[in-house]
Every structure is written in C-alpha cells, then in structure tokens.
Amino acid sequence: MASIAGSLWEGNTVRFLDHLSGYIGYRYDAADEDALIGALEVTDDESPDAWFEYPLVGTPLLRVFLAQAVGSAVISVRVEGDIDAVLAARIETMLDLLSDGP
C-alpha cells in the first residue's frame, strides 16, 4: 500500500476529490459533497486521531484522509491505496496545482 501526502487550499477540496474519483472510475456526486459538510471543521492535522477519512470506491480503492491546518485555510491530505506510478504522479500534480487559494 502506498501513501501520498500534501496539502491544498480548502476551497479546492471538492475539486480534488472529484478529479481523483475520475482517475479511479468512481462517480463522485452530491452525496459525496454532503459527507464533507461540517466534517473538516472538527479536524486537526496535528492530531493523528482527528482526521476525516473518506473512501473512494474505485479501481483501486483509495482512502483519503483530510484535516484542517488549524488557524488557516489549508487542508492536509493523505491518500492511501494500491497507487501505481501514474496515479501517484497525477495525485502529486493535483496537490501542487490546488495548493493555492484564489
């Protein structure tokens, strides 16, 4: 199992999950967005037990962990699963592109 970590601007969280879902053949929809409502407000990226975990059931199955960097508009991200080199490059590129705010 591989793990890729990074961060993104909170306003890009849905965009990240939507694109990531497309890469693995998972249909991300309004129900997925509803699951995020209020979920990140109680997270803390400095506490290992205070991360929000969300599965993306595609090929491969991915577990996405998200946590608010306290006092900022940054979301820390960790993606775990059977991630090949191509998917890893895509995830890392998205994290680079979506790390900045408006």
VENHU-V371704 format. One record per backbone hydrogen bond with DSSP energy under -0.5 kcal/mol. CO is the residue of the C=O (numbers start at 1). NH is the residue of the N-H. E is the energy in kcal/mol with one decimal. If there is no record, write none. Layout:
# VENHU-V371704
((CO/NH/E) (CO/NH/E))
This chain:
# VENHU-V371704
((2/81/-2.0) (4/79/-2.9) (6/77/-3.0) (8/75/-3.2) (9/12/-2.6) (10/13/-1.5) (12/16/-2.5) (13/17/-2.4) (14/18/-2.7) (15/19/-2.5) (16/20/-2.7) (17/21/-2.3) (18/22/-1.8) (19/23/-1.6) (20/24/-0.9) (21/24/-0.8) (21/25/-0.5) (21/26/-2.7) (22/25/-0.8) (24/59/-3.0) (26/28/-1.1) (29/32/-0.7) (29/33/-1.7) (30/34/-2.5) (31/35/-1.4) (32/36/-0.7) (33/36/-1.1) (33/37/-0.7) (34/37/-0.9) (36/39/-1.3) (36/40/-0.9) (38/42/-0.6) (39/42/-0.5) (40/43/-1.5) (44/47/-1.9) (46/48/-0.5) (47/50/-2.1) (50/44/-1.8) (52/66/-2.8) (54/64/-3.0) (55/57/-0.6) (56/58/-1.5) (56/62/-2.3) (58/60/-0.6) (61/82/-0.6) (62/56/-3.0) (62/64/-0.5) (63/65/-0.5) (63/80/-2.7) (64/54/-3.0) (65/78/-2.1) (66/52/-3.1) (67/76/-3.3) (68/45/-2.3) (68/70/-0.9) (69/72/-1.8) (73/10/-3.0) (74/69/-2.9) (74/76/-0.5) (75/8/-2.2) (76/67/-1.9) (77/6/-2.4) (78/65/-3.2) (79/4/-2.4) (80/63/-2.7) (81/2/-3.0) (81/83/-1.8) (82/84/-0.6) (84/88/-2.5) (85/89/-2.1) (86/90/-2.0) (87/91/-2.6) (88/92/-2.6) (89/93/-2.2) (90/94/-2.5) (91/95/-2.5) (92/96/-2.0) (93/97/-2.7) (94/98/-2.6) (96/99/-0.7) (98/9/-2.5))
